[in-house]
Amino acid sequence: MKTLLNLFSLKLLASLLALGYSILQVKYFGASRSIEIYFAAQSLVYLVTSLSQGGQLSEVFLPEFHKLNNIKVGLGFDALNVVINRMLLFGSILILMVFIFAPFLVNIMVPGFSADDKELTTLLFRVLLPYLFLQLVNSFFITVLNAEKKFGRAEFLGLTNTLVNILSLIVLYPFIKLWALIVSLLLGKIIEFVFYSWQLYKMKYKFRFLLSTPAFDHMSFFKTMQSTFLYVGATQFYSIVLTASISFLPEGTFAIFKYVQNLANKVKGLLIQPFLTIFFTQYSALLQKSKSVAKEFGKNITGILNVNCIAIIGVILLGDIVIEILWGGKKFDSENVKLSYVFLLFNIFAVLIGSIGSIYRKMSVANDKAKKLYLFWVISQVVSAFLSYVLIRFFKINGLYFIIPINALLMALPSYFIYLKTNNPIRYYFLNSQNILSLLLILIAIVIKYHFFEYFDSWVVNFSLLVLVFIGLSFYPLNRIYRTFKS
């Protein structure tokens, strides 16, 4: 419980700072084409980073690290050097290729932008490419720190990063406008790299140029890429189709979509990630020692479901008012606020679906089902891409709303069913009395929001009463979390 609260506290502070950063972004750029150009360039960088597969491989590396260190302390660090060196060589080739073909990639990503907008997007994208090297190394470093139960490092760094982002934007915006966002993004990753390197150095880790080591079968490990490459390619295919389709919607739609998506990711990082971070490490370690994992699973699935219940109730009751307070202004009018609120509603339900899928994903990976999992995800992402095109093509913004939770569901289902095929899977029945009560609380929040408070004209009265209702409805799920982790 203490570790979970520490992670939550750090993530809460980081999320509050991130919220301040988003407020500044909206204040300076609103829902303009310039911020959409930045988001497009950023999306392309994330696309290339994803193609490197650092995130997927770092997740698969955690059980390998535990396994090697159970044989002999220090073997895990040797394996880490092998993986990092090989990934950096691969990353260098990838960066060279995408630098050359950047204009082509931009044209595919945002075909609805003008020629000038595409040219600026290409320039921003090329400048951001060093991000790949930093992210590759950082993803493995934080995995190893978590494997050694050095929790809270990433959360602490999130505070520092966001503070740097805010200061960079405030100081540099008057001089270089949009480029202030580019500087802050790269500077944040550099700080991450320095911090993680220092933390590992204190754990006696030393970087060496190793391409192989006898105790670690790197060939077998990297064969995972054969499965993940298709998945990553399918994921980016979905991302490209989605972004390309949005680029034909009215100007500002993509900016609002990204603002809300970033906000939803922060909510997920704050409320869900602490559970997943601790659970994956504990589950993997218990599994390697052939110990029971049922209690650990039960605690975390209960925590995740109830914290999602609180988040959904909060967004339903207060989401539009909070968005108006945070983002409303001359560059973000009432129509932008309404659109943001609808996006947030769909995103928060997607967070619920995705977080359930994530816990089954972690267990599947720990049970050596990663390859099978990624193959099924290929189908999920291709179907998502097809649905994105069809829904947005024929239903415009209304279609965009629904693709958010649909994609989350299509990604969660394979994780669930593949885990059930492992040896002695833990069965969890979602339609139990506690979860049904949580669902009723959400339905009560919907009724109160849309069939009761519309009769009050005072904004202050509405907000005050809605806060009280939120506190009342949140008591049950919050109490369940406390009782579960106290025991």
Rosetta blueprint (number, residue, H / E / L):
1 M L
2 K H
3 T H
4 L H
5 L H
6 N H
7 L H
8 F H
9 S H
10 L H
11 K H
12 L H
13 L H
14 A H
15 S H
16 L H
17 L H
18 A H
19 L H
20 G H
21 Y H
22 S H
23 I H
24 L H
25 Q H
26 V H
27 K H
28 Y H
29 F H
30 G L
31 A L
32 S L
33 R H
34 S H
35 I H
36 E H
37 I H
38 Y H
39 F H
40 A H
41 A H
42 Q H
43 S H
44 L H
45 V H
46 Y H
47 L H
48 V H
49 T H
50 S H
51 L H
52 S H
53 Q L
54 G H
55 G H
56 Q H
57 L H
58 S H
59 E H
60 V H
61 F H
62 L H
63 P H
64 E H
65 F H
66 H H
67 K H
68 L H
69 N H
70 N H
71 I H
72 K L
73 V L
74 G L
75 L H
76 G H
77 F H
78 D H
79 A H
80 L H
81 N H
82 V H
83 V H
84 I H
85 N H
86 R H
87 M H
88 L H
89 L H
90 F H
91 G H
92 S H
93 I H
94 L H
95 I H
96 L H
97 M H
98 V H
99 F H
100 I H
101 F L
102 A H
103 P H
104 F H
105 L H
106 V H
107 N H
108 I H
109 M H
110 V L
111 P L
112 G L
113 F L
114 S L
115 A H
116 D H
117 D H
118 K H
119 E H
120 L H
121 T H
122 T H
123 L H
124 L H
125 F H
126 R H
127 V H
128 L L
129 L L
130 P L
131 Y H
132 L H
133 F H
134 L H
135 Q H
136 L H
137 V H
138 N H
139 S H
140 F H
141 F H
142 I H
143 T H
144 V H
145 L H
146 N H
147 A H
148 E L
149 K L
150 K L
151 F L
152 G L
153 R H
154 A H
155 E H
156 F H
157 L H
158 G H
159 L H
160 T H
161 N H
162 T H
163 L H
164 V H
165 N H
166 I H
167 L H
168 S H
169 L H
170 I H
171 V H
172 L H
173 Y H
174 P H
175 F H
176 I H
177 K L
178 L L
179 W H
180 A H
181 L H
182 I H
183 V H
184 S H
185 L H
186 L H
187 L H
188 G H
189 K H
190 I H
191 I H
192 E H
193 F H
194 V H
195 F H
196 Y H
197 S H
198 W H
199 Q H
200 L H
201 Y H
202 K H
203 M L
204 K L
205 Y L
206 K L
207 F L
208 R L
209 F L
210 L L
211 L L
212 S L
213 T E
214 P L
215 A L
216 F E
217 D L
218 H H
219 M H
220 S H
221 F H
222 F H
223 K L
224 T H
225 M H
226 Q H
227 S H
228 T H
229 F H
230 L H
231 Y H
232 V H
233 G H
234 A H
235 T H
236 Q H
237 F H
238 Y H
239 S H
240 I H
241 V H
242 L H
243 T H
244 A H
245 S H
246 I H
247 S L
248 F L
249 L L
250 P L
251 E L
252 G L
253 T H
254 F H
255 A H
256 I H
257 F H
258 K H
259 Y H
260 V H
261 Q H
262 N H
263 L H
264 A H
265 N H
266 K H
267 V H
268 K H
269 G H
270 L H
271 L H
272 I L
273 Q H
274 P H
275 F H
276 L H
277 T H
278 I H
279 F H
280 F H
281 T H
282 Q H
283 Y H
284 S H
285 A H
286 L H
287 L H
288 Q H
289 K L
290 S L
291 K L
292 S L
293 V L
294 A H
295 K H
296 E H
297 F H
298 G H
299 K H
300 N H
301 I H
302 T H
303 G H
304 I H
305 L H
306 N H
307 V H
308 N H
309 C H
310 I H
311 A H
312 I H
313 I H
314 G H
315 V H
316 I H
317 L H
318 L H
319 G H
320 D H
321 I H
322 V H
323 I H
324 E H
325 I H
326 L H
327 W H
328 G L
329 G E
330 K L
331 K L
332 F E
333 D L
334 S H
335 E H
336 N H
337 V H
338 K H
339 L H
340 S H
341 Y H
342 V H
343 F H
344 L H
345 L H
346 F H
347 N H
348 I H
349 F H
350 A H
351 V H
352 L H
353 I H
354 G H
355 S H
356 I H
357 G H
358 S H
359 I H
360 Y H
361 R H
362 K H
363 M H
364 S H
365 V H
366 A H
367 N L
368 D L
369 K L
370 A H
371 K H
372 K H
373 L H
374 Y H
375 L H
376 F H
377 W H
378 V H
379 I H
380 S H
381 Q H
382 V H
383 V H
384 S H
385 A H
386 F H
387 L H
388 S H
389 Y H
390 V H
391 L H
392 I H
393 R H
394 F H
395 F H
396 K H
397 I H
398 N H
399 G H
400 L H
401 Y H
402 F H
403 I H
404 I H
405 P H
406 I H
407 N H
408 A H
409 L H
410 L H
411 M H
412 A H
413 L H
414 P H
415 S H
416 Y H
417 F H
418 I H
419 Y H
420 L H
421 K L
422 T L
423 N L
424 N L
425 P L
426 I L
427 R L
428 Y L
429 Y L
430 F L
431 L L
432 N L
433 S H
434 Q H
435 N H
436 I H
437 L H
438 S H
439 L H
440 L H
441 L H
442 I H
443 L H
444 I H
445 A H
446 I H
447 V H
448 I H
449 K H
450 Y H
451 H H
452 F L
453 F H
454 E H
455 Y H
456 F L
457 D L
458 S L
459 W H
460 V H
461 V H
462 N H
463 F H
464 S H
465 L H
466 L H
467 V H
468 L H
469 V H
470 F H
471 I H
472 G H
473 L H
474 S H
475 F H
476 Y H
477 P H
478 L H
479 N H
480 R H
481 I H
482 Y H
483 R H
484 T H
485 F H
486 K H
487 S L
